[in-house]
């Protein structure tokens, strides 16, 4: 388990301790934006490779068994994660890399629901697999992704806000981190036609992976 814990700390440290802090600005000031992104991409690839290899070879201990009813709830939660992820790819988002110009645009599609659909999708994916697997190795492996996504939300908000405070205040006033938060507060509204394609693509991808999961990963997520 020690190599897995170290690999998880490396992954979280890179994405929360560097990418989401002032350390990034200091490194960029020395290297430049382009070289930093290149070096960070390489470091991230190395970190995730080490993390996956350590997880596959880790000795694990069962901690709990998810009840059958909870198992079905987790399957449905993954559908929500797939739809959030599909929506994140189909909508221009000011919090995404290279899309800062979208900060002044009207939030559309999945952004009406949450301004961080991709990070919430990864956080949900991590939480589902921690709860569903219920073993020590999964807690460390999937927990690392959950922490990276959850802690990345406030740091990403702060980074975008620092880039353009006035535009950020307007964007933040029309969006929310909590799904449907801005809608419930009357600061935005759901336009269902904008969610049609994310919902369809997300549902198809969810159904496909649900079917292929035993073939790819050797275990079925369907509760028995």
N, C-alpha and C positions, 0 to 999 in steps of 0.2 A: 504493500500500500504506500510505502514511502515515495517511490518514484512517481506514483499517480498524484499524490498530494503535492509534490514539488512541481510537477508539470502543470497541475491546476493553478498553483500559485503563480507560475510564470505566465500562464494565459491571462489570468485576472489582473496581474500586475501590469502587463503590457497595455491592456485595454482600459483599465481604470486608473492605474498608477501613473501611466505616461500619457496615453491619448486623451484622457479626461482631466488633466491637471496643467499647471503652469510649466511643468517639465517639458511638455510638447513645444510650447512657445520658445523656451530656452534652447531646445535642440534645433528647432526650425531656424532660429536666429543664427546658429552656427553653421548648419548644413544647407539651409534653403528648403523651401516647401517640397520641391520635386524629389531631391535626394532623401528627405525625411520619409516621404510616402513610400518610396522604393524600399528603403531600409526597414520601415515598419511592416510593409507587406511581407518581406522575406522573414522577418522575425516572427510574424504571426503564423506564417506557413510552417515554420520550424516548431513553434509552440504547439500548434494544433496537431501536428504529426506526432510529437512526443506525447501529447495528452492521449491521443487515440491509442497509440502503441502501449502506453502504460496501463490504460484501462483494459485493453484486451488481455494483458498478461498479469493483471493484478489478482491477488487472492482476495476473495470477497466473503463477507459474512452476512447471512440473511438477518434482517432487522425486524421486518413485519411483512404481513401478507394483506394486500388490499382486498377488502370485501368485494364480492361479485357486483353489487350495486354500484360501488364506487368505481369499479373497473369500467362499467358502461359510461359513467359520468366522465371519466378521463378520456374515453374514446370520443365522446361528444365535444369535450374541451379541445381536443386536437383538431376537430373540424373548424372550430373558431380560430385556432392558431393558423391553419392553412388559409382561411379567408382573409385574416389580417395580413398575412405575408403576401398573398396575391394582390391585395389592395395596396400594399406598400410599393409594389413594383409597377403598378398601373397608375400611380398618382405622383405628380411632381410635388416634392416636399422640401421645404426650406431647411429641414434638419438633416437631409441626406447629402452625401458628399457631392460637391460640384453643382448644387441646385440652390445656391443662396438667392438667386434672382426670384425664386418662388416665394420669398418672404413677403413680398408686397402683393402677391396674387390672392385672389379669393380662395380659401380652403375648400377643396372639392373632394368628392368621393369618400374614401376612408378617412381623410383628414377631418371630415365633419364629425367622425366618431371619436378619433384620437389622433394626436399629432405624432405619435410614435408607434404606428402599426407594426413595423418590423421588429423593434425592440420588444414590444409586448408579445409578439408571436414567439420570439425566441425565449422570453421569460416563461411564457405559458408552456412551451415545449419542454423546457428544462424542468419545471415544476411537475408536469404530468409524469415525466419519466422517473423523477425522484420518488414520487408517491407510488407510481405503479410498479416499479421494480423492487423497491423496498430492501435493497442491500447496500452494504457500505461502499462498494466501488461506484455504484450508481449515484449515491449521495454526493460523492466527491466529483465525479465526472460531469453529470448533468447539473449538479449544483453550481459548478464553475460557470456554466453558460447562463444559468439563471441569475447568478450574482452579477456577471458582466453586463447582462441586459438591464437588470433592475437598477444597478448603480450607474449605468451609462445614461439613463434618462435625465437625471438632474444635471449631470456634467455636460451633456450635449445641449440642453436648454441654456445653460450658462454660457457656453461657447458661442452659440448663435446670438444670444442676447448681447454679448460684448461686441460682436461684429457690427451690429446695427441696432442700438437700443430702441430708437423710436419705432422702426418697422417691427421689431420683435414685440414690443408692447401691443401693437395693433394685432399682430398675428396671434399672440398668446391670448388676447381677449376674445378671439373667435374660435379658439381650439381648447382642448384639454388633454391632460395625460390620462385621466380616468375615462374609460370608454363611456360615451354618451354624456359626459359631464357638462360640456358646453351646450349640448342639446337640452338637457334637463334644466340648465340655468337660463335658457332662452337666448343664449348667445350665438346659436347656430341651429340648423334644422337638418333632418335626414332627408336626402333626395334619393329615393330608392332606386331610380333608374341608373344613378351613378354607381350603385353597388351591385348591379346585375352581373357584370362581367367578373369582378373580383369574387363574387359569391359562386358563380358557375365554375370558374377556373379552380378556385380553392376547393370546392366540393369534389370536383373530378380528380384533382391531385390527391385529396384525402382518401377517396374511395380506392384509387389505384394503389397507393402505398399501403392501405389497410389490407388489400388483397395480396400485395407482393412482400409485405413485411416478413412473413415466415421464410420466404425464399431468400431475401436479402440478409436478414438479421438472425434467422434461425429460431424465431419465437413469434407467436401470434399475439397481437394486442387484444384480441377478442376474449372477453372473460369466459371461463369454462365453469 
